[in-house]
């Protein structure tokens, strides 16, 4: 495996993604549109002949390069959505079997999160439940940069299409996006539905809780138990199931009320500040950016899911001065807390 990893996590250059699984979906989609595989794989350190052996492993970095090439060569607004439609359950061995043979929607998204290194290595699904809704967020796992929107469109479409196939109905998903309405919004209507709002503080898809426990066709299968065991064995063999950025986010979240600095976190990760800084740079980010994102995510969760007040959110994030907190919140989100409204408000 190329690239060093911190214990319990994978890096952007860790080679573990089976090239004939998730990446092959995008390759086949490009081939259907007559894109030459040599051009598609340019800069990926990979040849098509390697993929068809069924033994080639690539890193998130290589996968991101493949996505960037496909986006540029295809130059079509629907490619991310078509990619998403084909993602799950797919033909990816035990991971796909486990997802397909879930008992219900809630179990499926929980398994997607638990086995995300197998099924969603570039974006981390984050699940929150309130009294009425399941809310599904997506967090960058490996430093996707300007490919983030493509990955969001694909991942959201994948969940919508998969749930519709398994439940044999189109679920009433609602979506909000932390970016302006794109010029190709009709693709969102076709693949996600028309309950959409843009320019919101966060990107999230939500569905009423009553749809979560409807029984799916393969519920309680013996095959699912065997697949789960196989997936768990794979994660044990790797020695991790989350990315470096996931692990950092978890650490920052757990210690958010305490003074956090590059030096303190480096010590907690048993590495030097310089090494941690280099590792963050390799993922296209910085310590301050990750700290701000963690604070923003927690603040939005406490406001929108838990219904906390300004003072309660500020205290939970370790701010002793509410005015300073509001100023920081505006820097993170471009809004003041009073602008938020409810999570499902337009």
C-alpha positions as CSV (number, residue, x, y, z in Angstrom):
1,X,0.0,0.0,0.0
2,X,1.5,3.3,-1.0
3,X,1.4,6.3,1.4
4,X,1.7,6.2,5.1
5,X,-1.4,6.2,7.3
6,X,-2.0,7.2,10.8
7,X,-3.2,4.3,12.9
8,X,-6.9,3.6,12.3
9,X,-7.3,5.8,9.2
10,X,-6.6,5.9,5.5
11,X,-5.0,8.8,3.6
12,X,-5.7,10.3,0.2
13,X,-2.8,8.3,-1.2
14,X,-3.6,5.0,0.4
15,X,-4.3,2.4,-2.3
16,X,-7.2,0.2,-1.2
17,X,-10.1,1.0,-3.6
18,X,-10.8,-1.8,-6.0
19,X,-10.5,-0.2,-9.5
20,X,-13.1,-2.7,-10.9
21,X,-15.7,-1.6,-8.3
22,X,-16.8,2.1,-7.8
23,X,-14.3,3.6,-10.3
24,X,-15.4,1.1,-13.0
25,X,-18.9,2.5,-12.9
26,X,-17.6,5.9,-14.0
27,X,-15.3,4.3,-16.6
28,X,-18.1,2.3,-18.1
29,X,-20.3,5.4,-18.2
30,X,-17.6,7.3,-20.1
31,X,-17.1,4.4,-22.5
32,X,-20.8,4.4,-23.3
33,X,-20.3,8.0,-24.5
34,X,-17.3,7.0,-26.6
35,X,-14.6,8.5,-24.4
36,X,-11.2,6.9,-25.0
37,X,-10.0,5.0,-21.9
38,X,-6.4,6.2,-22.5
39,X,-7.5,9.8,-22.2
40,X,-9.9,9.0,-19.3
41,X,-7.1,7.4,-17.3
42,X,-4.5,10.0,-18.1
43,X,-2.6,11.0,-14.9
44,X,-4.2,8.2,-12.9
45,X,-1.2,5.9,-12.9
46,X,-3.5,3.2,-14.1
47,X,-4.2,1.4,-17.4
48,X,-7.5,-0.2,-18.5
49,X,-5.7,-3.5,-18.7
50,X,-4.9,-3.3,-15.0
51,X,-8.5,-2.8,-14.1
52,X,-9.9,-5.8,-16.0
53,X,-7.6,-8.1,-14.1
54,X,-9.7,-7.4,-11.0
55,X,-6.6,-6.9,-8.9
56,X,-5.8,-3.2,-9.3
57,X,-6.1,-1.1,-6.2
58,X,-6.2,2.7,-6.4
59,X,-6.1,5.6,-3.9
60,X,-8.7,8.2,-3.3
61,X,-6.3,10.6,-5.0
62,X,-6.3,8.5,-8.2
63,X,-10.1,8.1,-8.0
64,X,-10.5,11.9,-7.7
65,X,-8.2,12.3,-10.7
66,X,-10.4,9.9,-12.7
67,X,-13.5,11.8,-11.7
68,X,-11.9,15.1,-12.7
69,X,-10.9,13.6,-16.1
70,X,-14.4,12.2,-16.7
71,X,-16.0,15.5,-15.8
72,X,-13.8,17.4,-18.1
73,X,-14.0,15.0,-21.1
74,X,-17.7,14.4,-20.9
75,X,-18.6,18.0,-20.1
76,X,-22.2,17.1,-19.5
77,X,-24.4,18.3,-16.6
78,X,-26.0,14.9,-16.0
79,X,-22.8,12.8,-15.6
80,X,-22.7,13.1,-11.7
81,X,-26.3,12.1,-11.5
82,X,-26.0,9.1,-13.9
83,X,-22.9,8.0,-12.0
84,X,-24.9,8.2,-8.7
85,X,-27.8,6.1,-10.2
86,X,-25.4,3.3,-10.9
87,X,-23.5,3.4,-7.6
88,X,-25.5,1.2,-5.1
89,X,-25.9,-1.6,-4.6
90,X,-23.7,-2.3,-7.6
91,X,-21.5,-5.4,-8.0
92,X,-18.9,-4.7,-5.3
93,X,-18.9,-8.0,-3.5
94,X,-19.9,-8.3,0.1
95,X,-20.3,-4.5,0.6
96,X,-23.0,-4.3,-2.1
97,X,-24.7,-7.5,-1.0
98,X,-24.9,-6.1,2.6
99,X,-26.4,-2.9,1.4
100,X,-28.9,-4.5,-1.0
101,X,-30.1,-7.0,1.7
102,X,-30.7,-4.4,4.4
103,X,-33.9,-4.8,6.4
104,X,-35.0,-1.2,5.7
105,X,-33.9,2.3,4.8
106,X,-32.6,3.1,8.3
107,X,-30.4,0.0,8.4
108,X,-29.1,0.7,4.9
109,X,-27.9,4.2,5.7
110,X,-26.4,3.0,8.9
111,X,-24.5,0.3,7.0
112,X,-23.4,2.9,4.4
113,X,-21.9,4.9,7.3
114,X,-20.3,1.9,9.0
115,X,-18.7,0.5,5.8
116,X,-18.1,3.8,4.1
117,X,-14.5,2.8,3.3
118,X,-15.9,0.1,1.1
119,X,-19.0,1.9,-0.3
120,X,-18.3,5.7,0.0
121,X,-14.5,6.3,0.5
122,X,-14.6,9.9,-0.8
123,X,-17.5,11.3,1.1
124,X,-18.6,10.4,4.6
125,X,-22.3,10.0,5.2
126,X,-23.4,11.6,8.5
127,X,-26.8,10.6,9.9
128,X,-28.9,12.6,12.4
129,X,-32.4,11.7,13.6
130,X,-34.8,14.1,15.2
131,X,-38.4,13.5,16.2
132,X,-39.8,13.7,12.6
133,X,-36.9,13.2,10.1
134,X,-33.8,11.4,9.2
135,X,-31.2,14.0,8.0
136,X,-28.3,12.8,5.9
137,X,-25.2,15.0,5.5
138,X,-22.1,14.4,3.5
139,X,-18.6,15.3,4.7
140,X,-15.4,15.4,2.6
141,X,-13.3,12.4,3.5
142,X,-10.1,13.0,1.4
143,X,-9.9,16.6,0.2
144,X,-12.1,16.6,-2.9
145,X,-11.8,20.4,-3.4
146,X,-13.8,21.6,-6.4
147,X,-15.0,18.1,-7.1
148,X,-17.1,18.3,-3.9
149,X,-20.3,19.3,-5.7
150,X,-20.0,16.4,-8.2
151,X,-19.6,14.0,-5.3
152,X,-22.6,15.4,-3.5
153,X,-24.8,15.2,-6.6
154,X,-23.7,11.6,-7.2
155,X,-24.0,10.5,-3.6
156,X,-27.4,12.0,-3.0
157,X,-28.7,10.6,-6.3
158,X,-27.3,7.2,-5.3
159,X,-29.4,7.2,-2.0
160,X,-32.5,8.4,-3.8
161,X,-32.3,5.8,-6.6
162,X,-31.3,2.9,-4.3
163,X,-34.1,3.6,-1.8
164,X,-36.7,3.9,-4.6
165,X,-35.7,0.6,-6.1
166,X,-35.7,-1.2,-2.7
167,X,-38.9,0.4,-1.4
168,X,-40.7,0.4,-4.7
169,X,-41.8,4.0,-4.3
170,X,-40.3,7.5,-4.6
171,X,-39.6,8.7,-1.1
172,X,-40.5,12.4,-0.2
173,X,-36.9,13.6,0.2
174,X,-36.3,17.2,0.8
175,X,-32.9,18.8,0.0
176,X,-31.0,21.9,0.9
177,X,-27.7,23.0,-0.5
178,X,-25.0,25.3,0.8
179,X,-24.4,26.8,-2.7
180,X,-26.3,28.8,-5.3
181,X,-28.8,27.2,-7.7
182,X,-26.7,25.8,-10.6
183,X,-27.5,26.6,-14.2
184,X,-28.4,22.9,-14.8
185,X,-31.0,22.8,-12.0
186,X,-33.3,20.7,-14.2
187,X,-30.9,17.7,-13.5
188,X,-31.7,18.1,-9.8
189,X,-35.4,18.1,-10.6
190,X,-35.1,15.0,-12.7
191,X,-32.9,13.0,-10.3
192,X,-33.7,14.3,-6.9
193,X,-37.1,15.9,-7.1
194,X,-38.4,19.5,-6.9
195,X,-38.3,20.0,-3.1
196,X,-35.0,21.9,-3.2
197,X,-33.6,25.0,-1.6
198,X,-30.2,26.6,-2.4
199,X,-28.0,29.1,-0.6
200,X,-28.6,27.5,2.7
201,X,-26.1,27.1,5.6
202,X,-25.6,23.4,5.0
203,X,-26.1,20.7,2.5
204,X,-28.5,17.9,3.7
205,X,-31.2,15.5,2.5
206,X,-34.1,14.7,4.8
207,X,-36.9,12.1,4.8
208,X,-39.8,11.6,7.2
209,X,-39.1,8.9,9.8
210,X,-42.2,6.9,8.9
211,X,-40.4,5.7,5.8
212,X,-37.3,4.4,7.6
213,X,-38.6,1.1,8.9
214,X,-40.7,-0.2,6.0
215,X,-39.6,-3.8,5.3
216,X,-37.4,-4.4,2.2
217,X,-37.6,-7.5,0.1
218,X,-34.4,-9.2,1.4
219,X,-35.0,-8.4,5.0
220,X,-33.4,-10.8,7.5
221,X,-31.4,-12.8,4.9
222,X,-28.7,-15.2,5.8
223,X,-26.7,-13.8,3.0
224,X,-26.6,-10.4,4.7
225,X,-25.2,-11.9,7.8
226,X,-22.4,-13.6,5.9
227,X,-21.7,-10.4,3.9
228,X,-21.5,-8.3,7.1
229,X,-18.9,-10.7,8.5
230,X,-16.9,-10.5,5.3
231,X,-17.0,-6.7,5.3
232,X,-15.9,-6.6,8.9
233,X,-13.0,-8.9,8.2
234,X,-11.9,-6.6,5.4
235,X,-11.9,-3.6,7.7
236,X,-9.9,-5.6,10.3
237,X,-7.4,-6.6,7.7
238,X,-6.9,-3.0,6.7
239,X,-6.7,-1.9,10.3
240,X,-9.1,1.1,9.8
241,X,-12.5,2.0,8.5
242,X,-12.3,5.8,8.4
243,X,-10.2,8.4,6.7
244,X,-7.6,10.6,8.2
245,X,-9.9,13.7,7.9
246,X,-12.7,11.7,9.5
247,X,-10.5,10.8,12.4
248,X,-9.3,14.3,12.8
249,X,-13.0,15.6,12.8
250,X,-13.9,13.0,15.4
251,X,-11.0,14.2,17.7
252,X,-11.8,17.9,17.2
253,X,-15.5,17.2,17.9
254,X,-14.7,15.3,21.1
255,X,-12.4,18.1,22.4
256,X,-14.2,21.1,21.0
257,X,-14.7,22.8,24.3
258,X,-11.0,22.7,25.1
259,X,-8.2,24.9,23.7
260,X,-7.2,23.3,20.4
261,X,-4.0,24.0,18.5
262,X,-1.9,22.3,15.8
263,X,0.6,21.4,18.5
264,X,-1.9,19.8,20.9
265,X,-3.6,17.8,18.2
266,X,-0.3,16.6,16.8
267,X,0.7,15.4,20.2
268,X,-2.6,13.5,20.5
269,X,-2.0,11.9,17.2
270,X,1.6,11.0,18.3
271,X,3.2,13.0,15.5
272,X,5.0,16.3,15.1
273,X,3.3,19.6,14.2
274,X,5.3,19.8,11.0
275,X,4.2,16.2,10.0
276,X,0.6,16.9,10.8
277,X,0.7,20.2,8.8
278,X,2.2,18.3,5.8
279,X,-0.5,15.6,6.0
280,X,-3.2,18.2,6.1
281,X,-1.6,20.0,3.1
282,X,-1.6,16.7,1.2
283,X,-5.3,16.6,1.7
284,X,-5.7,20.2,0.4
285,X,-6.6,21.7,3.8
286,X,-5.2,23.2,6.9
287,X,-5.6,22.8,10.7
288,X,-7.6,26.1,11.0
289,X,-9.9,25.1,8.1
290,X,-10.6,21.8,9.7
291,X,-11.2,23.3,13.1
292,X,-13.6,25.9,11.6
293,X,-15.5,23.2,9.7
294,X,-15.9,21.1,12.8
295,X,-17.2,24.1,14.8
296,X,-19.5,25.0,12.0
297,X,-20.9,21.5,11.6
298,X,-21.5,21.2,15.4
299,X,-23.1,24.6,15.6
300,X,-25.5,23.8,12.8
301,X,-26.3,20.5,14.4
302,X,-27.0,22.1,17.8
303,X,-29.1,24.8,16.3
304,X,-31.1,22.9,13.7
305,X,-31.4,19.4,15.1
306,X,-31.2,20.0,18.9
307,X,-32.8,23.4,18.9
308,X,-30.2,25.0,21.2
309,X,-30.1,28.8,21.9
310,X,-27.2,31.1,21.1
311,X,-25.8,30.8,24.6
312,X,-26.1,27.0,24.7
313,X,-24.3,26.6,21.3
314,X,-21.6,29.1,22.2
315,X,-21.0,27.2,25.5
316,X,-21.0,23.8,23.8
317,X,-18.3,25.1,21.4
318,X,-16.2,26.5,24.2
319,X,-16.9,30.2,23.6
320,X,-17.2,32.3,26.8
321,X,-18.3,35.4,24.8
322,X,-21.5,35.1,22.8
323,X,-20.6,38.2,20.7
324,X,-17.4,36.5,19.6
325,X,-19.2,33.3,18.9
326,X,-21.8,35.1,16.6
327,X,-18.9,36.8,14.8
328,X,-17.2,33.5,14.3
329,X,-20.4,31.8,13.2
330,X,-20.9,34.4,10.5
331,X,-17.4,33.8,9.3
332,X,-18.1,30.1,9.1
333,X,-21.5,30.3,7.4
334,X,-21.9,33.8,6.0
335,X,-25.0,34.2,8.2
336,X,-25.8,35.2,11.8
337,X,-27.7,32.6,13.9
338,X,-31.0,34.5,13.7
339,X,-31.0,34.0,9.9
340,X,-31.1,30.2,10.2
341,X,-34.7,29.3,10.8
342,X,-35.7,25.7,10.9
343,X,-33.7,23.0,9.1
344,X,-36.5,22.4,6.6
345,X,-37.4,26.0,6.1
346,X,-36.9,27.5,2.6
